Amino acid sequence: MSRSRSVRTTSRASTARPAPVTRGLLVRLGLYWGSLVVLTVGSCTLAFWILASATSIFNIGAQELFFIRAFGLIALVIGAAGIFFIVGALRRVTLPIREMMESAERISQGDYSARVREQGPRELRSLARSFNHMAEQLNANDAERRILIANIANELRTPLTMLKENIEGLLDGNFARDDAHLNLILGETIRLSNLVDEMRMLALAESGGLILQREPTDLNALVRDTVALYHRDASAHNVSLHAVVSEEPLVANVDPARIQQVLGNVIEDALRANLKSDIRVEIAKANLLDENAPDCAQVEVAYRAAVIAPERLRGYFDQFYQREEMNETRNEKREPGSESGIGLAIAKLLVNAHGGEIFIESDARRGTLVKFTLPLEE
């Protein structure tokens, strides 16, 4: 019987560590308290000198009174200089903090371009670097959010426009109310429903709320069955799709439906490429360099197509990336019924949720290789 297990990983409650006491902080604290002590000693010495000079309570000679007064004045000057230096140091601290507070206020109002200067003591300079890095991340996340919203709007606009035009045509009598037009409307409705389901799954996987139905699964059989499902699609592209399974049993505690979805998304992406060869799907035990690492199975989808540029490989599994880049490169308008372009992002999140990794390689010699690993059951 399968068990429901959440993708969300519970992190151990880490105990709060006190801030490390740096050498500069110790020096400043020592200077502060030392200046106060010297200033106090100087003030007390001068008060004693005044009292001894004005009264005859203490039987002290003129020479001793001179040295007492000199010592008090020197201590008072040193203490005052130390306090003056501390005030200047506090000013060096307060100004960057004030600038950081103003920048934080700007960021809270949505201005992610706010930055602070790296000035003041070493601790404040380190804090300023961290603050600027946080602002850069927030700015990048905001830009990605805007792009994502625009991409989602583009994805939804195409099927909605097709539905609107066909339904208006049926109502106005421009289109015949036959099965052909009804099937077209049904196809766009199914596509819209699948797109919404993909976006929901993507949101759940990114937030850690996706539930995996894990069970011991024969990965060899899963790869063989998944490849069989796409034989017809491969034939439609005039290519052959075949599986190469391992001779040894490969059993993993995974959600078979999700892993089948991962492999299916990778195969569909390969079928959308300008193929120059057949597609080979191979599964084998991964050869890991670390002997202490747990055993993993590696699934490889290999084919020959146009070489993918290195700068595109870095974002190959990002949301909508592949579709947008492909359209810009070919200068083509996406055809109705084409895929949304978030299947690879879902594949990456699902593989990561199972504790595996996914990556892609592409060169003229070996072609394109999409690989992902899955931990095997011990």
Secondary structure, DSSP 8 states (H G I E B T S, - for coil): --EEEES---------------HHHHHHHHHHHHHHHHHHHHHHHHHHHHHHHH-SSS---HHHHHHHHHHHHHHHHHHHHHHHHHHHHHHHHHHHHHHHHHHHHHHHTT-TT------SSHHHHHHHHHHHHHHHHHHHHHHHHHHHHHHHHHHHHHHHHHHHHHHHHHHHTSS--SHHHHHHHHHHHHHHHHHHHHHHHHHHHHHT--EEEEEEEEHHHHHHHHHHHTHHHHHHTT--EEEE--SS--EEEE-HHHHHHHHHHHHHHHHTS--SS-EEEEEEE---S-TTS--EEEEEEEE--S---HHHHTTTTSTTHHHHHHHHHHT----TT---S-HHHHHHHHHHHTT--EEEEEETTTEEEEEEEEE---
